[in-house]
Amino acid sequence: MNRLVRAELYRFRHTGRYFWYVVIGTFIVAAIPFLSCIDLLDQDLGTLLGRNIDGVDVGGQMAADASILLALMMLPPIIAVFSGQLYNKGKLGYYEIMTGNSPSRIIFSKVFTDGLIYTALVSIALLTFYIYIGLANGLGGIENAAGKVILEVILIAQMSIVSVMIMMATRKPGVAGLLAYFRFIIFDSMVIPFLIWAAGKMELPKLAQFFGYRSMMNKMQLILHGSIDTNIVLQTVFGFIGEFILWYVIIYCGMKKKKFN
């Protein structure tokens, strides 16, 4: 396991220009909220994320929601494609399997390296602005700020790790990028609303609520703008665990069936 982790770290460091794309992209995304809210940098966090000041929209909430949409639209495909670059090089990309390592060791070594690295980078990109505002100007009445940050990091980890696992399931970077895009944008913006509508038509409010919590976008916005309760905590934690298990089983079965040529 330790040897596989070191191999994955070596692979990540030697992805050439892709490594620098990731680093530069992290700083660009982190800078976007500062630039879009440059006239609001003296506001506290509660005001910034509120709808208006004296009836005038401050734009902070829209900027936050736009950042979430941009992240879910762009980052999962990028993570999937960048994480799977070695699979473009024929059998070289499958050295873990071909040297007799167990599927579970391969999966967890990839999750512990690429998954956690991208989680850290995306967390920096998406949360730096709001953490800065909170520390510099105060929370402005926002409760459970630390809990909100933790839950957002869990969702970011789910997005990052699942994107890596999608790549491992397909072992084709281009296909993985498309599938990650479908999972985090098309599924959230088209499939989930349809399922909520269908449940509403059948007068099943609890089922509609269940489908609503399956949307990564919905949960990110609820945590950012709403209050923290037991329900959202459980939906966040167990949603991550459930999806991790789903992709783990898919990857494991594919490797056991020797589907890596």
C-alpha positions in Angstrom: 0.0 0.0 0.0 2.7 2.4 1.0 4.6 1.6 -2.2 1.5 2.3 -4.3 0.9 5.7 -2.6 4.5 6.7 -3.3 4.0 5.6 -6.9 0.9 7.7 -7.2 2.6 10.7 -5.7 5.4 10.3 -8.3 2.8 10.1 -11.0 1.0 13.2 -9.9 4.3 15.2 -9.6 5.3 14.2 -13.1 2.2 15.0 -15.1 4.1 17.8 -16.7 2.0 20.8 -17.7 -1.1 19.3 -16.2 0.4 19.7 -12.7 1.0 23.4 -13.3 -2.5 23.8 -14.8 -3.9 22.5 -11.5 -1.8 24.8 -9.4 -2.4 27.9 -11.5 -6.1 27.1 -11.8 -6.4 26.9 -8.0 -5.2 30.4 -7.6 -7.4 31.7 -10.4 -10.5 30.2 -9.0 -9.6 31.4 -5.5 -9.2 35.0 -6.9 -12.5 35.2 -8.7 -14.7 36.0 -5.6 -12.2 38.6 -4.5 -12.4 40.3 -7.9 -16.2 40.0 -8.3 -16.9 41.3 -4.8 -14.0 43.8 -4.6 -16.4 46.5 -3.4 -17.6 44.3 -0.6 -14.3 43.3 1.1 -15.1 45.5 4.1 -18.4 43.7 4.8 -18.8 41.0 7.4 -19.6 37.4 6.3 -23.2 37.5 7.2 -23.8 40.7 5.3 -21.9 39.4 2.3 -23.9 36.3 2.1 -27.2 38.1 2.8 -29.6 39.1 0.1 -29.4 42.8 0.5 -28.3 45.9 2.5 -31.1 48.4 2.9 -33.0 46.8 0.0 -30.0 46.8 -2.3 -28.7 43.4 -3.5 -25.0 43.2 -2.4 -24.2 40.5 -4.9 -22.3 38.3 -2.4 -24.9 35.5 -2.4 -25.1 35.5 -6.2 -21.3 35.3 -6.4 -21.3 32.4 -4.0 -23.9 30.5 -5.9 -22.1 31.2 -9.2 -18.9 29.8 -7.7 -20.6 26.6 -6.7 -22.1 26.3 -10.2 -18.8 27.0 -11.8 -17.0 24.5 -9.6 -19.4 21.7 -10.3 -19.4 22.4 -14.0 -15.7 22.6 -14.6 -13.7 20.9 -11.8 -15.0 17.3 -11.9 -14.3 16.8 -15.6 -10.8 18.5 -15.1 -10.0 16.2 -12.1 -11.1 13.1 -14.0 -9.1 13.9 -17.1 -6.0 15.1 -15.3 -6.0 12.2 -12.9 -6.2 9.6 -15.7 -3.5 10.9 -18.0 -1.3 7.8 -17.6 -4.1 5.6 -18.9 -3.6 7.2 -22.3 -0.2 5.5 -22.6 -1.3 1.9 -23.1 -0.3 -0.8 -20.6 1.9 1.6 -18.7 -1.2 3.0 -17.2 -2.2 -0.3 -15.6 1.1 -1.1 -13.8 -0.7 -1.4 -10.5 -3.0 -4.1 -11.7 -0.4 -5.9 -13.9 2.1 -6.2 -11.0 -0.5 -8.2 -8.9 -1.7 -5.6 -6.4 -5.2 -6.2 -5.0 -8.0 -4.0 -6.3 -8.7 -2.6 -2.8 -5.1 -1.4 -2.4 -5.1 0.2 -5.8 -8.4 2.0 -5.2 -7.4 3.4 -1.8 -3.9 4.4 -2.9 -5.5 6.5 -5.7 -8.1 8.0 -3.3 -5.4 8.8 -0.7 -3.2 10.6 -3.2 -5.1 12.2 -6.1 -8.4 12.3 -4.2 -7.0 14.1 -1.2 -4.7 16.4 -3.2 -7.6 17.6 -5.3 -9.8 17.9 -2.2 -7.2 20.2 -0.6 -6.7 22.3 -3.8 -10.4 22.7 -4.5 -11.1 23.6 -0.8 -8.4 26.3 -1.1 -10.0 27.5 -4.4 -13.6 27.7 -3.1 -13.3 28.6 0.6 -10.4 31.0 0.9 -12.4 34.1 0.2 -15.1 33.3 2.7 -12.7 32.2 5.4 -10.8 35.5 4.8 -13.9 37.6 5.1 -14.9 35.8 8.3 -11.6 36.2 9.9 -11.0 39.8 8.8 -14.4 41.3 9.2 -16.3 39.0 11.5 -19.0 36.4 11.0 -22.0 38.8 11.1 -24.2 36.6 13.1 -23.6 33.4 11.1 -23.8 30.4 13.5 -21.8 27.2 13.3 -19.3 28.7 10.9 -16.7 26.0 11.6 -19.4 23.3 11.0 -20.3 24.9 7.7 -16.7 24.8 6.6 -16.3 21.2 7.6 -19.5 20.1 5.8 -18.4 22.1 2.6 -15.0 20.3 2.8 -16.8 17.0 3.0 -18.8 17.8 -0.1 -15.7 19.0 -1.9 -14.0 15.7 -0.9 -17.0 13.8 -2.4 -16.8 15.8 -5.6 -13.0 15.3 -5.9 -12.8 11.7 -4.8 -15.8 10.6 -6.9 -14.3 12.3 -10.0 -11.1 10.3 -9.5 -13.1 7.1 -8.9 -15.1 7.7 -12.1 -11.8 7.9 -14.0 -10.8 4.6 -12.3 -14.1 3.0 -13.3 -13.8 3.9 -17.0 -10.0 4.1 -17.3 -10.5 6.4 -20.3 -9.8 10.1 -19.4 -12.1 11.5 -22.1 -15.0 9.3 -21.2 -14.4 9.9 -17.5 -14.5 13.7 -18.0 -17.9 13.4 -19.8 -19.3 11.1 -17.1 -18.1 13.4 -14.3 -19.8 16.3 -16.1 -23.0 14.3 -16.3 -22.8 13.3 -12.6 -22.3 16.7 -11.2 -24.1 19.1 -13.6 -26.6 17.2 -15.8 -27.7 15.0 -12.9 -28.1 17.9 -10.5 -29.8 20.4 -12.9 -32.0 18.0 -15.0 -32.4 14.6 -13.5 -32.9 15.6 -9.9 -35.5 18.4 -10.7 -37.5 15.9 -12.8 -37.5 13.3 -9.9 -38.6 16.0 -7.4 -41.4 17.1 -9.8 -42.5 13.4 -10.3 -42.5 12.8 -6.5 -44.6 16.0 -6.1 -47.1 14.9 -8.7 -47.4 11.6 -6.8 -47.9 13.6 -3.5 -44.8 12.1 -1.9 -43.1 15.0 -0.2 -40.6 12.9 1.8 -39.5 11.2 -1.5 -39.1 14.7 -3.1 -37.0 15.8 -0.2 -34.9 12.7 -0.5 -34.2 13.5 -4.1 -33.4 17.1 -3.3 -30.7 16.0 -0.9 -29.1 13.9 -3.7 -28.1 17.1 -5.4 -24.6 18.2 -4.6 -25.5 21.8 -5.7 -28.5 21.9 -3.4 -26.5 20.7 -0.4 -23.6 23.2 -1.0 -26.1 26.1 -1.1 -28.1 24.9 1.9 -25.0 24.6 4.0 -23.6 28.0 2.8 -26.8 30.0 3.2 -28.9 28.0 5.7 -28.6 26.7 9.2 -26.9 23.5 10.3 -29.1 20.7 11.7 -28.8 17.0 12.2 -30.6 16.3 8.9 -28.1 18.1 6.7 -25.2 16.7 8.6 -26.4 13.1 8.1 -27.4 13.7 4.4 -23.9 15.1 3.8 -21.9 12.4 5.5 -23.9 9.3 4.5 -24.4 10.7 1.0 -20.6 10.7 0.6 -20.2 7.2 2.1 -23.0 5.8 -0.1 -21.6 7.1 -3.3 -18.1 6.1 -2.4 -19.3 2.5 -1.8 -21.1 2.5 -5.2 -18.1 3.6 -7.2 -15.8 1.3 -5.1 -17.9 -1.7 -6.1 -17.9 -0.7 -9.8 -14.1 -0.3 -9.9 -13.5 -3.5 -7.9 -15.7 -5.6 -10.1 -14.0 -4.1 -13.3 -10.5 -4.9 -12.0 -11.5 -8.4 -10.9 -12.8 -9.1 -14.3 -9.5 -7.9 -15.8 -11.2 -5.1 -17.7 -8.1 -3.0 -18.1 -7.0 -3.4 -21.6 
